[in-house]
């Protein structure tokens, strides 16, 4: 819980959920559902990975979190292209994406040297 990457990724969940409120109803079980699953996967996998004693397992879950983060970014770009979020919203979320991506990368590197 003390990891900043974990805290920032939980904040990203709230930000994405807030953005989803403006999506059309037709996306409730499509793009919205996929975005919810992917964004929740980020802090969930960080938490699960850091609870493991094996560095190999920790790295595995960090890789899953990183993959989910990239999935979220792709879906947010599509959302902007479809007109569901503004360019400004995308930029703010992209800035948070960049920060979390850097943190996950640093965390992975530090685990690889253990």
VENNOR-V43942 format. One record per backbone hydrogen bond with DSSP energy under -0.5 kcal/mol. CO is the residue of the C=O (numbers start at 1). NH is the residue of the N-H. If there is no record, write none. Layout:
CO:NH + CO:NH
//
This chain:
3:7 + 4:8 + 5:9 + 6:10 + 7:11 + 8:12 + 9:13 + 10:14 + 11:15 + 12:16 + 13:17 + 14:18 + 15:19 + 16:20 + 17:21 + 18:21 + 19:22 + 20:23 + 24:27 + 25:28 + 27:30 + 27:32 + 27:33 + 30:34 + 31:35 + 32:36 + 33:37 + 34:38 + 35:39 + 36:40 + 37:41 + 38:42 + 39:42 + 39:43 + 40:44 + 41:45 + 42:46 + 43:47 + 44:48 + 45:49 + 46:50 + 47:51 + 48:51 + 49:52 + 54:58 + 55:59 + 56:60 + 57:61 + 58:62 + 59:63 + 60:64 + 61:65 + 62:66 + 63:67 + 64:68 + 65:69 + 66:70 + 67:71 + 68:72 + 69:73 + 70:74 + 71:75 + 72:76 + 73:77 + 74:78 + 75:79 + 76:80 + 77:81 + 78:82 + 79:84 + 79:85 + 80:83 + 86:90 + 87:91 + 88:92 + 89:93 + 90:94 + 91:95 + 92:96 + 93:97 + 94:98 + 95:99 + 96:100 + 97:101 + 98:102 + 99:103 + 100:104 + 101:105 + 102:106 + 103:107 + 104:108 + 105:109 + 106:110 + 107:111 + 108:112 + 109:113 + 111:114
//
